[in-house]
């Protein structure tokens, strides 16, 4: 399993799991530590992962995660990653 990890004060506060299939990266699961839920860190984690994917790959993004998919729907600046 591959994952992006969000650190707060050097401690893991959340993770976004993904799988790579050919030229596609499938976002499979987002989880924020319960002590940090409700503070916007889930969105920060997804945004950071998408920015990294955009900057370092030409992968198409498939958000199968029930958090990442709706988040991308609400942020049109990331829609291009769905059709690369």
N, C-alpha and C positions, 0 to 999 in steps of 0.2 A: 504494500500500500504506500502510495506517495501522499505527502501532505504539506500544506503551507501551515505555518504556526505563527500565532500572534503572541508577542511577549509584552507584558506590562511589568515594569520594574524588574526586568530580568526573569520573570516567572511566566510560564505558559498560561495564557488566559483564554485561548481558543485555537481551534484547528479546522482546516478545510481539507478534506480528503479528496483525492482525484485519481483518475486512471488515464493513461495515455494509450490511445488506439490509433495507429497510423499517424495522421496529421491532425488528430482530434484530442482534446483534453476534456474528459468528462468529470464535472464537479459532482461528487457523489454524496458528500455529507459535510455539514457545517455544525460545529458544536462550540458553544461558549461556556466557560466555567460558570456554574450557578452564581458564584459571588460577583460576577461581572455582567450578568444578564440584565438587559434593559438599559444599558449604558451606551448603546450604539456600536459596540465593538464587533458585532456580527457584520454589519455593513462595512466597517473599516477593514475587516479581514477580507471580505469578498473584493472590495475595491483594490486593496493592495495586491491580491492574487491576480486580478484581471490586469492591473497595470504592469505587473511583472510578465505575465503571459504576452501582453501586447509588445512590450519592449524587447523581450528576449526570444520570442518564437514567432512562427507564422501559423500556429495551431488555431483551428476553429474550436470554439468553446461550446460544449453541450452541458447545460445546467440541469442535471437530473435531481439535484438536491432541492428539497421543498423550500429552503430558505434562499439559496442563490438564484433560482429561476425567477421568482417574483421580484427579488432585489434588482436583477438586471432589467426586468420589464419596466421598473420605475426609473431607470437611469439610462435614457436613450443614448448617452455618449458611449455606452458599451455595446450597443446593438450590433455594430459592425463585427464584433468578435464572433457572433453567432453565424455569420455567413462567409467567413474567410475561405 
